[in-house]
Amino acid sequence: MQKLIFHIACRRALKDGLSVYEPESIATKGFIHCAEAAQIPDIARRKFAGRRDVVLMRIDTSRVAADIRYENLTGGSELFPHIYGSLNMDAVVSVDPLQLSENSEITAVPLTVAHWEKVGRLFAISSGVAGCWCMWPKRPPGTHKPDREANEAAMKEVLESGQSPGLLALIEEQAVGWCAVGPRDIYPQYRQATTRVNYWAIPCLYVDPTVDRTSIARVLIEAAVALASDNAAVAVDGPPPYWLPGDTAAIQEARNTFLKNGFEQVGPGARMPELRRVLRIVE
């Protein structure tokens, strides 16, 4: 199984075509600071509060040319991975936005297998979400079954392959929200595109009903849009027309959530209206 570590970097330090990453810490400390997935939220809050110019690098340890040491140089017991040397960029699986709320309490990070127990507790809050495990958008219409065991296993297989199918919102160590995000054409629940324009989509959004759902939804949506923009998406679509977040009131609440976060209604849809946020104009 792919072993990942993470590094928070300034976006402008990662220029297009970069083959080797050499942050200032190599000269001052001799290594690149990295972390496990579970350590990222605390680091983000303590050291990057209020920053909007940072990204999260997902690094495959098996591809790193330099030595990686797990250590704590401040006398504590918690160990952190340090890369002793330059980072070859072909070891970087992805570079994703790291979105913090205004008060830096909410962090949106790419979901990985390291978050398995946290996302499981979040999904267990809702019987509908627990039965789906966000597999519905990935299956052709009429083929999905709300089989908790099978769908949970399918999600774990995705994560163990090294893929990140979406973003997890965290407050300290608690998972409080989730959204799936990716290129629209990987989700069969959307109508097949008639052009080759790069559209992305947020086919699912779920927030713990016991927390500040407005703030957490905003953080997740903005992080998803930033990820799409970084991948040259022209626009981001909201959930598929047959997405069913609940009763009529829940559908209206979901629609309003996207509209308040820069989306516009572009069609009537079925259960859900068609929603879209345009990122760039294609001539």
C-alpha positions in Angstrom: 0.0 0.0 0.0 1.2 3.5 -0.8 2.7 5.3 2.2 2.0 9.1 2.1 3.5 12.0 4.1 2.5 15.6 3.7 4.1 19.0 3.5 2.6 22.5 3.6 4.2 24.8 1.0 3.7 28.3 -0.3 1.9 28.1 -3.6 4.4 30.4 -5.4 7.3 28.2 -4.5 5.9 25.5 -6.7 6.5 26.8 -10.2 5.3 25.0 -13.3 7.9 22.5 -14.5 9.7 22.3 -11.2 11.7 19.1 -10.9 13.3 19.6 -7.5 11.7 21.3 -4.5 14.2 23.0 -2.1 12.5 25.2 0.6 14.5 27.5 2.8 14.4 25.0 5.6 17.0 22.9 3.8 19.5 25.7 4.3 18.5 26.6 7.8 17.5 23.2 9.3 19.0 20.7 6.9 15.6 19.0 6.1 12.1 19.5 4.8 9.4 19.5 7.5 6.7 16.9 6.8 3.9 15.3 8.7 1.4 12.4 8.8 -2.1 13.1 7.7 -3.4 13.2 11.3 -0.8 15.9 12.2 -1.7 18.3 9.4 -4.8 20.0 11.0 -2.9 21.1 14.2 0.2 22.3 12.2 -2.1 24.2 9.8 -3.8 26.0 12.7 -0.7 26.8 14.6 1.6 27.9 11.8 -0.5 28.9 8.9 -3.5 30.7 10.5 -5.1 33.1 8.1 -2.9 32.1 5.1 -4.6 31.7 1.7 -1.4 31.1 -0.3 -0.5 27.6 1.0 -1.0 24.2 -0.5 -0.7 20.6 0.7 1.8 18.3 -1.0 1.0 14.6 -0.9 4.3 12.7 -1.1 4.8 9.0 -1.9 7.6 8.0 0.5 8.7 5.1 -1.8 9.6 7.6 -4.5 11.6 10.1 -2.4 15.3 10.0 -3.3 16.5 11.7 -0.1 16.6 10.1 3.4 13.4 10.3 5.5 13.8 10.3 9.3 11.0 10.1 11.8 12.0 12.2 14.8 11.1 14.9 17.3 13.9 17.6 17.7 12.1 19.6 20.4 12.1 16.9 23.1 8.5 15.7 22.6 7.3 12.1 22.0 5.4 12.7 18.8 7.5 11.8 15.7 7.4 13.8 12.5 8.8 12.8 9.1 11.7 14.9 7.9 13.2 14.7 4.4 16.9 15.3 4.6 17.6 16.8 1.3 15.8 18.1 -1.8 12.5 16.6 -2.8 12.3 15.2 -6.3 8.9 16.3 -7.6 8.1 13.0 -9.2 7.5 11.7 -5.7 4.7 14.2 -5.2 1.4 12.5 -5.8 -0.7 15.8 -5.8 -0.7 19.4 -4.7 -4.0 20.4 -3.2 -5.4 23.6 -1.6 -5.2 23.8 2.1 -8.3 25.8 3.1 -8.7 27.3 6.6 -11.7 29.1 7.9 -11.3 32.7 9.0 -10.8 31.7 12.6 -8.5 28.8 11.6 -10.6 26.3 13.5 -11.9 24.5 10.4 -9.4 22.8 8.1 -10.3 21.1 4.8 -7.8 18.4 3.8 -7.7 15.7 1.1 -9.3 12.5 2.5 -6.7 9.7 2.8 -6.8 6.2 4.4 -5.2 7.8 7.5 -8.6 9.5 8.2 -10.5 6.2 8.0 -11.8 6.1 11.5 -12.7 9.8 11.5 -14.7 9.7 8.3 -16.4 6.5 9.5 -17.6 8.2 12.6 -18.8 11.2 10.5 -20.7 9.0 8.0 -22.3 7.0 10.8 -24.2 10.0 12.0 -26.6 9.7 8.9 -28.0 6.3 7.9 -28.3 7.5 4.3 -24.6 8.5 4.2 -23.5 5.4 6.0 -25.3 3.3 3.5 -23.8 5.1 0.5 -20.2 6.0 1.5 -20.4 8.4 -1.4 -20.3 5.6 -4.0 -23.6 6.6 -5.7 -22.0 9.4 -7.8 -19.5 6.9 -9.2 -22.1 4.4 -10.5 -24.4 4.6 -13.5 -28.0 5.6 -12.8 -30.1 2.7 -11.5 -27.1 0.5 -10.5 -26.3 1.8 -7.0 -27.5 -0.1 -3.9 -27.4 1.3 -0.3 -25.3 -1.5 1.0 -23.2 -0.2 3.9 -20.7 -3.0 4.0 -20.1 -3.2 0.3 -19.9 0.6 -0.2 -17.6 1.0 2.8 -15.3 -1.6 1.4 -15.4 0.1 -2.0 -14.4 3.5 -0.5 -11.5 1.9 1.5 -10.2 0.3 -1.7 -10.2 3.7 -3.4 -8.2 5.2 -0.5 -5.8 2.3 -0.2 -5.0 2.8 -3.9 -3.7 6.3 -3.0 -6.5 8.2 -4.6 -8.2 11.0 -2.7 -11.9 11.2 -3.8 -12.7 14.4 -1.9 -12.1 16.7 1.1 -12.6 16.2 4.8 -13.4 19.1 7.1 -11.8 18.8 10.5 -12.1 20.7 13.8 -9.1 19.6 15.8 -9.3 15.8 15.6 -13.0 15.6 14.7 -14.3 15.1 11.2 -17.3 17.5 10.7 -17.9 17.6 7.0 -17.1 16.0 3.7 -17.4 16.7 0.0 -16.6 14.6 -3.0 -14.8 16.5 -5.8 -13.2 15.6 -9.1 -13.5 15.9 -12.9 -17.2 15.8 -13.8 -16.7 13.0 -16.3 -15.7 10.4 -13.6 -19.2 10.6 -12.2 -21.8 8.7 -14.3 -24.7 10.4 -12.4 -24.2 13.5 -14.5 -25.4 13.8 -18.0 -22.6 12.9 -20.4 -20.8 16.1 -21.6 -21.2 17.1 -25.2 -17.9 18.9 -25.3 -14.3 18.2 -24.1 -14.3 21.3 -21.9 -12.7 20.6 -18.5 -15.6 20.7 -16.0 -15.3 19.6 -12.4 -18.1 18.7 -10.0 -19.0 18.5 -6.3 -21.4 15.5 -6.4 -21.8 15.2 -2.7 -21.7 17.5 0.3 -22.4 16.4 3.9 -21.9 18.3 7.2 -22.4 17.1 10.7 -25.8 18.5 11.7 -24.6 19.3 15.2 -22.0 21.9 14.2 -21.9 25.2 12.3 -23.0 23.8 9.0 -22.8 27.2 7.1 -19.1 27.8 7.9 -18.1 24.2 7.3 -19.9 24.0 4.0 -18.3 27.3 2.9 -14.8 26.0 3.7 -15.4 22.7 1.9 -16.9 24.3 -1.2 -14.1 26.9 -1.4 -11.4 24.2 -1.0 -13.1 22.1 -3.7 -13.3 25.1 -6.1 -9.7 26.0 -5.5 -8.6 22.4 -6.2 -10.6 22.5 -9.5 -9.1 25.8 -10.4 -5.6 24.5 -9.8 -6.4 21.7 -12.3 -7.5 24.2 -14.9 -11.2 23.6 -14.6 -13.5 25.9 -16.6 -16.3 25.5 -14.1 -17.5 23.4 -11.2 -21.0 21.9 -11.1 -23.0 21.3 -8.0 -24.6 17.9 -7.1 -26.2 15.8 -9.9 -29.9 16.3 -10.7 -31.0 13.1 -8.9 -28.9 13.7 -5.8 -31.3 13.4 -2.8 -29.9 15.0 0.5 -33.2 14.5 2.2 -36.8 15.9 2.1 -37.9 19.0 0.2 -36.5 21.3 2.9 -33.1 19.6 2.8 -33.0 20.0 -1.0 -33.8 23.7 -0.7 -31.1 24.1 2.0 -28.5 22.4 -0.2 -29.5 24.6 -3.1 -29.2 27.7 -1.1 -25.8 26.6 0.3 -24.3 26.4 -3.2 -26.0 29.7 -4.3 -24.5 31.5 -1.3 -21.1 30.2 -2.3 -20.8 31.6 -5.8 -22.9 29.1 -7.7 -25.7 30.0 -10.1 -28.7 27.9 -11.2 -28.3 27.0 -14.9 -31.1 24.5 -15.3 -34.1 23.0 -13.5 -32.6 19.6 -12.9 -34.8 16.8 -11.4 -34.6 16.6 -7.6 -31.7 19.1 -7.5 -31.5 22.1 -9.8 -28.5 22.3 -12.0 -25.9 24.6 -10.3 -22.6 25.8 -11.6 -19.8 28.1 -10.6 -17.8 29.4 -13.6 -14.1 29.8 -13.0 -12.8 31.0 -16.4 -14.2 32.0 -19.8 -13.4 29.7 -22.7 -13.5 31.5 -26.1 
